[in-house]
Amino acid sequence: MSASVIDFIATEARFGARNYEPIGVVLSRGEGVWVWDTEGNRYLDCLSAYSAVSQGHCHPKILAAMVEQAHRLTLTSRAFHNDQLALFYEEIAALTGSHKVLPMNSGAEAVESAIKSVRKWGYEVKGVPDGQAEIIVCANNFHGRTLAIVGFSTDAETRAHFGPFAPGFKIIPFGDAAALKEAITPNTVAFLVEPIQGEAGVIIPPAGYFTEVRELCTANNVMLVLDEIQTGLGRTGKLLAEQHEGIEADVTLLGKALSGGFYPVSAVLSNNDVLGTLRPGQHGSTFGGNPLACAVARAALRVLVEEGMIENAARQGARFLEGLKDIRANTIREVRGRGLMLAVELHPEAGRARRYCEALQGKGILAKDTHEQTIRIAPPLVITSDEVDWALERLATTLTQDFS
């Protein structure tokens, strides 16, 4: 590392809270699937800011929409109407088949908003006794880092010394429809679940799981809330991951790629029943639905569809997955993926996945480890076949490397 890189990292360590452990690279520029560090080294981004830059770094059409809107009007608060919000509502509803939209900023805010909304629906529509609403969640979930959300996490590091936590959540195994059936009671208002557990290591449920989940929720008048903040908007090769089993959620949560990485934008998409319970003054956000956010989100959705990024994710994801499975390395325990949401899980004796990510950095690839043994791979949806093959060559070399 040069002195400047060391200085950047040292300054972060001196002034910043130590709540992250980044790979030792300082990035300064991005374009498409590529990013450059402060020394001019180029890397293929295989994290996409946790899927927030699915449309590629600094997409010119999203950038143009942001700059144009920033010159006109950025923020009004929801005390007044603006000329972008209605258009955003109309376009995202048409694209996803939603009836109601609640705009927020971060993914965690969308989750919190959904929790509030389904509880309110439970009391006012389903008739659950006040204060007794239950929401079922899955072990190894990741829905954000607010206090309510970490309260139903099963990650000890996430929960430690942050309590006391809010009650009203029941945890079951992921991918186990029988466990869901057993957990449902007359007070259950919702099942909150990721279609694929991303932070847990790209854990994909058994085929048919969500078909059965949908049937159970319908039969028991339970709202199915799908957290598609990572899986949604093309990441898995479909607009929404729910489409792989042909189901529809009652509530869908979007974020990250909703702005193409330019601005914090999230949304709760719902049927009329759930969001229809909210009244003026009962929920809100100063920045939620602001004109700058709406203009950016509209452009991000438009390029996703018009430039065929969803279809490309399906094609290149299949190519990437097949290539990873072809790597013959004793280090690899399992390869998983759907679309461009991929993971390589290593055998424990191979050592921590982080050292492989650090080795990949030296070969021009930026990837992220999770849960000690897993390398997550999620490049922007604009990646080409040649770039996939380029990455596979370097991954194969690294995964067969002797670190002893």
Phi, psi and omega in degrees: 000141176283169180300321182295319179296315178300320180296315178302311183294319180295322180292319174302314181296325183287321187254338187267151171297142185271052182264008173223158177229075187291156167297147187283064176223142179245109186270146183227348183203151177213149176205120181063236180270359188252147171228156180236143177270180185293347179260004177091003177285138183259142180225145169278120183279110179253027173237327179057037182051051182056040177081007179287333179253049179300327181280002181095153181295133172054048179303126188299326181285324176290318177302316181297319179295322180293314181296316180299313181292324180297333177282339186262305185192129182253320188210133176237344197068170180275010173292341180226159172283157169226164189275007178252332187295312181300320179293321176298313178305309184299316185286319181287327177293318179295321182291321187256351182076024181274158179258326181227149181226134174240110182275135176226200185246296182261164176298318179299322176296323178296318179297312179301319180296320179294319178300313178300316186292317181289329174295315180298317176300318181301319181284318190269337182246308182284332178090025176292137178302142184304132178083004185243009181296138178242139173239128179268135178229175183249148172300148180066021178289159167219109181240006180134192188228017174287168185298316179298319184289315180293340178296335177249019171281153173255007178274111184301324181294325179291327186268334193305124173066023176251356183286177005285156185251159179289139177279179173103012181237141180236130186254131178231166177294146176283139176082011184243095183293327179297322178294323176296314180302318181290329185281338184290134175232174177300341180266002180285123180257336184200156168243113181259121188206149172273136176300323172225131181280104186285304184295333178287349178119030181059063179269119184257128182287165179299151176302136179089352183300311185285337172297315178292321177300315180300317180296318180295317181295318179296315183296331184252011181053051179244133180283125175272113181252112180260120176277096181255029182296324174263320187280337186283170176061048169093348187304322184264008181093002171230159177305310175235144182296335179301335184291343178295335177244010174066032179251171174230130175284159172281327179223130178238134181251126179236153177191211175043263185294353179299340177243003182064019178087008183269335193195145179290114177220132173220168181206143169258120178253136191209165165286173182294329186300310189286300182287344177292347179278343183285138179238159180308132179092350184270343178197150179180182181199130180302317184267344183298124180079018180290156186298325178294315178299317182293319179296319178295314181296320179299316179292320181297319178291321183296313182290328178303317183277310187294330182263010173066030184292327181293314179295322178295323178298321178294314182294307184289330176296318177296319179295316181295315181297315179298318179296321178294321180291337179279348180288121180263097182222132179294344181286336190274125175269317182200147173244132181227155174172159172212123187062222180260037172242097193233157178209145172243114178265130183263154171294144179306323182290349177284348181092179183294143179295335182301322182293331176288323176295322177293324176292322177296324176304319179294343179255007175092021178234133174251115178229170185234136174275154174212145178050043171069313191249002188239135174258121177269139181230115183211074181288165174304152186288358180266007182298145180259169177300317180298321180290324174299313181296320177301316180293320181297321178301316182285325175294319179298316179298318183288317184288343176259005182286143177267113181266000185288000000 
